[in-house]
Each structure stands twice: as C-alpha cells, then as structure tokens.
Amino acid sequence: MADTETTTYTKNVSSSLKQSILDTITNIAPTDCVFYNTIGKGKAKAKLEEWEEDTLQAAANNKQLEGGDVTAGTVTYPKRNSNYTQISYKVFKISDTFEKVDKVGRKSEIAYQTGRHMAMLKRDMEYDLLNTTASAAGTATSARASMGAKGFITDNLYSFSNTTATTNLLTEDLFNDEMVAAWEDGREPTVVITPMDQKRLITEFNGNNKLTVTEGGDAKKIINSVDVYEGDAGSVTVKASRFISADDTNYQWLLFIDKEMWDILFLLPIKTEKLARLGPATKIMIHTEYTLRCKSDKANAAIKYLYDGG
C-alpha cells in the first residue's frame, strides 16, 4: 500500500511556526542634499536679515579737458536685499511601552526615529532652499517663508517662452550662454544643480568633439559621465538633485550657482529636545529657524522650463 503524504497544514500547526524576519531595516530614501551641503553656513540675528549689494558703473571712455572745471558725477548707493527667517520642525511621539519592548532592527525607537526625522528635516530644508520663490513676513495665521534659489535668480534667467513645449531642450550653446551671462556680470558660477534628466544631457555635450570617454585602469569599466564641465566662461561641477522641483510635469530647472555668493543663516541652529510629557509617552521635536542669503543675484544663472524627455 502506497504511503499517503499530507501537504496541508492546519491553522494550529502553521501558527506555531517561528517567523523569519531580517533583523535590519532597509531605507533607500535619498538624503543627498547637494545645495545645503555646497553653500556656506552662518548666523542670523533677526527675523528679517538684510544685506547690501553694490556694483560699479559700466567702463567707458574717460578723457578730460586740460584745465577744465570738474563736475561731480551722480553717486549711486548699494542695493539692500533681505529675506525672512523660516521655522521648520519635525515632531514625533513614542509610547513608553513601544520604547521598552523588543523590536526588529533597533533597540531604541526614540533614537531610531530621531535619526530618521533629522534626515527628513534636512530634506525639507533642501527643498525649500532650492524651490521657494518668494519671501513672506508671515501673520498670526500664516508662517514666515524664506525665499529660495529660484526666487533669487532673476537677472541671468533664461525662460522658454512656451512653458510646455517638448522642444525646450538643453543644448550646449544655451548652457554656455548662461555661464557667459554670469561671467559678464563679474563672477563665474562653480556648481550646476539640476535633475538627473538634464545632467544626462550635459554628458552628451560634444562641442568640438571634446567629450572624452575614459576606460578605467582595470580596463573593465567605462566612465561616461560629465561631473565637471569646462567652458570659455569657467569650470563648473555638475550635480544631480533629487529635490529641485519641476514647474510643471516634465519641465525642469537648471541652476548655475556661485557657491561663494550663498549661505544659510541660522537664527536657531538645528536642535533636538523632549517636549512636556502629557502621558506615558515621549514627544520629541527637532527644529530650526533659518534663512537663505544670496549676496549677488548676478553671480548666478538659471534656465527654466527644460523638457525632461517625457
């Protein structure tokens, strides 16, 4: 008589099996905040930070009459710029019970969530530093806002007239024209920040057939990426950003940044503190107050409404 094999487990048997759970937590959310990490840091002293920007008259022919009386020219004064500070925070609450029990991948839930929320706060700051287009004083019912890079760069800004055309493509000539525009105003941008779609187009630039594809020393890898672009108006490091937002679906920005002309001013540095207990739980707030200072708009440049290829 043949053996009979049973392949169906009863509920009671299957529920007694030990679970197999990997004792680590996987989190691939990006935290590379290229603008925040690139520019300087300083201190703010007021809710409205102000600074002055000056320039010189255009160079001109200067020949004067021998023995002639002199006439004083018009005196121009520095331009005053400003930006409001912005409060940003993340708050979370962990029950005493959950902090105490055994957990997968971490011992302390408070420590784990503190690191997690710190990273999320920095991502939020990067988003605002890049994308906020206007400063706001705030009211009793609306928060103050710090203007970001998109709001500051207005002088050397190339904007396609048709804001949703698939022909709004990044070309090497357009790229160089904006670098030259900043150079003509007196500075050389040092960093380009743009989404990955546009960085890939920069890799394809081949003016004068000067793009070099390099084989690695072990001859087993090919490096085909432009991380530094050198043109007539200087050299820029090209960095892809995950946090620079699109103006419309499929239409993007490219920023030319002179990193010496920007800094984040902290009125309140990033701080982690426990809030008052109202029950058997711990409430944590990670907060800061800051603003963005652009010492000179003309030192930078931007291109907007670039089609990303769909």
Buried (B, 14 or more C-beta within 10 A) or exposed (E): EEEEEEEEEEEEEEEEEEEEEEEEEEEEEEEEBBBBEBBEEEEBEEBEBEBEBEEEEEEEEEEEEEEEEEEEEEEEEEEEBEBBBBBBBBEBBBEEEEBEEEBEEBEEBBEBBBEBBBBBBBBBBBBBBBBBEEBBEBEEEEEBBBBBBBBBBEBBBBEBEEEEEEEBBBEBEBBBBBBBBBBEBEBBBBBBBBBEBBBBBBBEBEEEEEEEEEEEEEEEEEEEEBEEBEBEBBEBBBBBBBBBEBBEEBBBBBBBBBBBBBBBBBBBEBEBEEEEEEEEEBBBBBBBBBBBBBBBBBBBBBBBBBBBEE
